[in-house]
């Protein structure tokens, strides 16, 4: 699988998995006492992208999961 973000959009996690992952991401961020703005900036993402990932309203690609690891 290519790591180009444009090419992985078809292999996103299901909505249920995205919500579970998003909830865990938010818990970890809160435990680390990091704001969503700081995390988004550090990852090079928009605040909207991070918010959608945390709420599960946006699918998550393997590339994005790797970015978070």
DSSP file (Angstrom, degrees, kcal/mol; ACC not computed):
  #  RESIDUE AA STRUCTURE BP1 BP2  ACC     N-H-->O    O-->H-N    N-H-->O    O-->H-N    TCO  KAPPA ALPHA  PHI   PSI    X-CA   Y-CA   Z-CA
    1    1 A X              0   0    0      0, 0.0     2,-0.1     0, 0.0     7,-0.1   0.000 360.0 360.0 360.0 135.5    0.0    0.0    0.0
    2    2 A X        -     0   0    0      5,-0.1    61,-0.1     1,-0.1     0, 0.0  -0.413 360.0-140.0 -73.7 152.1    1.3    3.4   -0.9
    3    3 A X        +     0   0    0     -2,-0.1     2,-0.4    59,-0.0    -1,-0.1   0.438  63.7 120.3 -93.5   0.4    1.8    5.9    1.9
    4    4 A X    >>  -     0   0    0      1,-0.2     3,-1.5     3,-0.1     4,-0.6  -0.527  64.1-139.2 -66.9 123.1    0.5    8.9   -0.1
    5    5 A X  G >4 S+     0   0    0     -2,-0.4     3,-0.9     1,-0.3     4,-0.4   0.819  99.5  59.5 -56.7 -34.7   -2.5   10.2    1.9
    6    6 A X  G 34 S+     0   0    0      1,-0.2     3,-0.5     2,-0.2    -1,-0.3   0.815 105.0  50.0 -64.3 -29.6   -4.5   10.8   -1.3
    7    7 A X  G <4 S+     0   0    0     -3,-1.5     3,-0.3     1,-0.2    -1,-0.2   0.543 103.7  57.8 -88.6  -7.5   -4.3    7.1   -2.2
    8    8 A X  S X< S+     0   0    0     -3,-0.9     3,-1.9    -4,-0.6    54,-0.2   0.434  72.9  97.6-102.3   0.5   -5.4    5.6    1.1
    9    9 A X  G >  S+     0   0    0     -3,-0.5     3,-0.6    -4,-0.4    -1,-0.2   0.763  79.6  58.6 -62.5 -23.7   -8.8    7.3    1.4
   10   10 A X  G 3  S+     0   0    0     -3,-0.3    -1,-0.3     1,-0.2    -2,-0.1   0.598 101.0  57.0 -80.8  -9.8  -10.5    4.2    0.0
   11   11 A X  G <  S+     0   0    0     -3,-1.9    51,-0.4    48,-0.0    -1,-0.2  -0.250  75.2 144.1-115.7  45.6   -9.2    2.1    2.9
   12   12 A X    <   -     0   0    0     -3,-0.6    49,-0.2    49,-0.1     3,-0.1  -0.474  55.0 -98.8 -82.7 155.0  -10.5    3.9    5.9
   13   13 A X        -     0   0    0     47,-2.1    47,-0.2    -2,-0.1    -1,-0.1  -0.295  47.7 -93.0 -66.5 155.8  -11.7    2.2    9.0
   14   14 A X     >  -     0   0    0      1,-0.1     4,-2.7    45,-0.1     5,-0.2  -0.187  38.6-103.5 -65.0 164.8  -15.4    1.7    9.5
   15   15 A X  H  > S+     0   0    0      1,-0.2     4,-2.6     2,-0.2     5,-0.2   0.896 120.8  51.7 -59.2 -43.5  -17.5    4.3   11.4
   16   16 A X  H  > S+     0   0    0      1,-0.2     4,-2.1     2,-0.2    -1,-0.2   0.928 113.0  44.8 -61.6 -44.7  -17.7    2.2   14.5
   17   17 A X  H  > S+     0   0    0      1,-0.2     4,-2.7     2,-0.2     5,-0.2   0.892 111.5  53.9 -65.5 -38.1  -13.9    1.7   14.6
   18   18 A X  H  X S+     0   0    0     -4,-2.7     4,-2.7     1,-0.2    -2,-0.2   0.904 108.8  48.5 -63.2 -41.2  -13.4    5.4   13.8
   19   19 A X  H  X S+     0   0    0     -4,-2.6     4,-2.5    37,-0.3    -1,-0.2   0.924 112.6  47.9 -65.4 -43.2  -15.5    6.4   16.8
   20   20 A X  H  X S+     0   0    0     -4,-2.1     4,-1.9     2,-0.2    -2,-0.2   0.929 114.5  45.9 -63.0 -44.9  -13.7    4.0   19.1
   21   21 A X  H  X S+     0   0    0     -4,-2.7     4,-2.7     1,-0.2    -2,-0.2   0.923 112.1  51.9 -63.5 -43.8  -10.3    5.2   17.9
   22   22 A X  H  X S+     0   0    0     -4,-2.7     4,-2.4    -5,-0.2    -2,-0.2   0.896 107.9  51.2 -60.4 -42.1  -11.4    8.8   18.2
   23   23 A X  H  X S+     0   0    0     -4,-2.5     4,-2.2     1,-0.2    -1,-0.2   0.907 112.2  47.0 -62.1 -41.3  -12.6    8.4   21.8
   24   24 A X  H  X S+     0   0    0     -4,-1.9     4,-2.6     2,-0.2    -2,-0.2   0.906 110.2  52.4 -68.2 -40.9   -9.3    6.8   22.7
   25   25 A X  H  X S+     0   0    0     -4,-2.7     4,-2.4     1,-0.2    -2,-0.2   0.919 110.8  47.7 -59.4 -43.7   -7.3    9.6   21.0
   26   26 A X  H  X S+     0   0    0     -4,-2.4     4,-2.6     2,-0.2    -1,-0.2   0.914 110.9  51.1 -65.3 -42.7   -9.2   12.3   22.8
   27   27 A X  H  X S+     0   0    0     -4,-2.2     4,-2.7     1,-0.2    -2,-0.2   0.931 112.1  46.9 -59.2 -45.8   -8.7   10.5   26.2
   28   28 A X  H  X S+     0   0    0     -4,-2.6     4,-2.0     1,-0.2    -1,-0.2   0.916 112.1  50.1 -63.8 -42.7   -5.0   10.2   25.6
   29   29 A X  H  <>S+     0   0    0     -4,-2.4     5,-2.3    -5,-0.2     4,-0.2   0.911 112.0  47.6 -62.6 -42.0   -4.8   13.8   24.6
   30   30 A X  H ><5S+     0   0    0     -4,-2.6     3,-1.4     1,-0.2    -2,-0.2   0.917 110.1  52.0 -65.7 -42.6   -6.7   15.0   27.7
   31   31 A X  H 3<5S+     0   0    0     -4,-2.7    -1,-0.2     1,-0.3    -2,-0.2   0.862 109.6  50.1 -61.1 -34.4   -4.5   12.8   29.9
   32   32 A X  T 3<5S-     0   0    0     -4,-2.0    -1,-0.3    -5,-0.2    -2,-0.2   0.487 111.0-128.0 -80.7  -2.6   -1.4   14.4   28.3
   33   33 A X  T < 5 +     0   0    0     -3,-1.4     2,-0.4    -4,-0.2    -3,-0.2   0.893  57.8 147.5  55.7  43.6   -3.0   17.8   29.0
   34   34 A X      < -     0   0    0     -5,-2.3    -1,-0.2    -6,-0.1     2,-0.1  -0.895  45.8-127.5-109.7 138.2   -2.6   18.8   25.4
   35   35 A X     >  -     0   0    0     -2,-0.4     4,-2.2     1,-0.1     5,-0.2  -0.462  20.8-119.7 -78.5 156.6   -5.0   21.1   23.6
   36   36 A X  H  > S+     0   0    0      1,-0.2     4,-2.7     2,-0.2     5,-0.2   0.853 114.1  57.6 -64.3 -33.5   -6.4   20.0   20.3
   37   37 A X  H  > S+     0   0    0      2,-0.2     4,-2.2     1,-0.2    -1,-0.2   0.911 107.3  46.1 -62.8 -42.8   -4.8   23.1   18.6
   38   38 A X  H  > S+     0   0    0      2,-0.2     4,-2.7     1,-0.2    -2,-0.2   0.925 114.4  47.6 -66.1 -45.0   -1.3   22.1   19.8
   39   39 A X  H  X S+     0   0    0     -4,-2.2     4,-2.0     2,-0.2     6,-0.2   0.934 112.3  49.2 -63.5 -46.0   -1.8   18.4   18.7
   40   40 A X  H  X>S+     0   0    0     -4,-2.7     5,-2.7     1,-0.2     4,-0.9   0.922 113.1  47.4 -59.3 -44.6   -3.1   19.5   15.3
   41   41 A X  H ><5S+     0   0    0     -4,-2.2     3,-0.7    -5,-0.2    -1,-0.2   0.923 110.5  51.6 -63.4 -44.2   -0.3   21.9   14.7
   42   42 A X  H 3<5S+     0   0    0     -4,-2.7    -1,-0.2     1,-0.2    -2,-0.2   0.836 114.0  44.3 -62.1 -33.0    2.4   19.3   15.8
   43   43 A X  H 3<5S-     0   0    0     -4,-2.0    -1,-0.2    -5,-0.2    -2,-0.2   0.575 112.2-118.6 -87.0 -10.0    0.9   16.8   13.3
   44   44 A X  T <<5S+     0   0    0     -4,-0.9     2,-0.2    -3,-0.7    -3,-0.2   0.770  72.6 128.8  76.3  25.5    0.6   19.3   10.5
   45   45 A X      < -     0   0    0     -5,-2.7    -1,-0.3    -6,-0.2     2,-0.2  -0.697  63.6-104.9-108.7 161.2   -3.2   18.8   10.5
   46   46 A X     >  -     0   0    0     -2,-0.2     4,-1.9     1,-0.1     5,-0.2  -0.491  29.6-117.9 -77.3 157.3   -6.0   21.3   10.6
   47   47 A X  H  > S+     0   0    0      1,-0.2     4,-2.5     2,-0.2     5,-0.2   0.874 116.4  56.5 -61.8 -36.7   -8.0   21.6   13.8
   48   48 A X  H  > S+     0   0    0      2,-0.2     4,-2.5     1,-0.2    -1,-0.2   0.886 104.4  51.6 -62.4 -40.1  -11.0   20.4   11.9
   49   49 A X  H  > S+     0   0    0      2,-0.2     4,-2.2     1,-0.2    -2,-0.2   0.938 111.8  46.0 -63.4 -46.7   -9.3   17.2   10.8
   50   50 A X  H  X S+     0   0    0     -4,-1.9     4,-2.6     1,-0.2    -2,-0.2   0.920 112.4  51.4 -62.3 -43.2   -8.3   16.3   14.3
   51   51 A X  H  X S+     0   0    0     -4,-2.5     4,-1.9     1,-0.2     6,-0.2   0.918 110.4  48.2 -60.2 -44.7  -11.8   17.2   15.6
   52   52 A X  H  X>S+     0   0    0     -4,-2.5     6,-1.2     1,-0.2     5,-1.2   0.866 111.5  50.5 -65.9 -35.9  -13.4   14.9   13.0
   53   53 A X  H  <5S+     0   0    0     -4,-2.2     3,-0.4     1,-0.2    -2,-0.2   0.921 111.0  48.9 -65.7 -42.8  -11.0   12.1   13.8
   54   54 A X  H  <5S+     0   0    0     -4,-2.6    -2,-0.2     1,-0.2   -28,-0.2   0.810 114.9  43.8 -68.5 -29.9  -11.7   12.4   17.6
   55   55 A X  H  <5S-     0   0    0     -4,-1.9    -1,-0.2    -5,-0.2    -2,-0.2   0.572 107.5-124.1 -90.9  -8.9  -15.5   12.4   17.0
   56   56 A X  T  <5S+     0   0    0     -4,-0.9   -37,-0.3    -3,-0.4    -3,-0.2   0.594  77.6 121.8  78.5   9.9  -15.4    9.6   14.5
   57   57 A X  S   <S+     0   0    0     -5,-1.2     2,-0.4    -6,-0.2    -4,-0.2   0.512  70.8  52.3 -83.3  -2.4  -17.2   11.6   11.9
   58   58 A X  S    S-     0   0    0     -6,-1.2    -2,-0.1    -7,-0.1    -1,-0.1  -0.997  91.4-115.8-131.2 135.6  -14.2   11.1    9.6
   59   59 A X        -     0   0    0     -2,-0.4     2,-0.5   -50,-0.1   -45,-0.1  -0.191  25.9-130.0 -64.6 162.9  -12.7    7.8    8.6
   60   60 A X        -     0   0    0    -47,-0.2   -47,-2.1   -46,-0.1     2,-0.2  -0.971  15.1-150.5-121.4 127.6   -9.1    7.1    9.6
   61   61 A X     >  -     0   0    0     -2,-0.5     4,-2.2   -49,-0.2     5,-0.2  -0.561  28.5-113.6 -92.3 159.2   -6.6    5.8    7.2
   62   62 A X  H  > S+     0   0    0    -51,-0.4     4,-2.2     1,-0.2     5,-0.1   0.856 118.9  57.5 -57.4 -34.1   -3.6    3.5    8.0
   63   63 A X  H  > S+     0   0    0      2,-0.2     4,-1.7     1,-0.2    -1,-0.2   0.920 106.7  47.2 -62.3 -43.9   -1.3    6.4    7.1
   64   64 A X  H  > S+     0   0    0      2,-0.2     4,-1.5     1,-0.2    -2,-0.2   0.889 110.5  51.7 -67.1 -39.0   -3.0    8.7    9.7
   65   65 A X  H  X S+     0   0    0     -4,-2.2     4,-1.1     1,-0.2    -1,-0.2   0.903 108.9  51.6 -63.0 -40.1   -2.8    6.0   12.4
   66   66 A X  H  < S+     0   0    0     -4,-2.2    -1,-0.2     1,-0.2    -2,-0.2   0.854 105.3  55.8 -64.0 -34.8    0.9    5.7   11.6
   67   67 A X  H  < S+     0   0    0     -4,-1.7    -1,-0.2     1,-0.2    -2,-0.2   0.858 108.4  48.5 -64.0 -35.5    1.3    9.4   12.0
   68   68 A X  H  <        0   0    0     -4,-1.5    -1,-0.2     1,-0.2    -2,-0.2   0.725 360.0 360.0 -78.0 -21.6   -0.2    9.2   15.5
   69   69 A X     <        0   0    0     -4,-1.1    -1,-0.2    -3,-0.2    -2,-0.1   0.483 360.0 360.0 -69.7 360.0    2.0    6.3   16.6
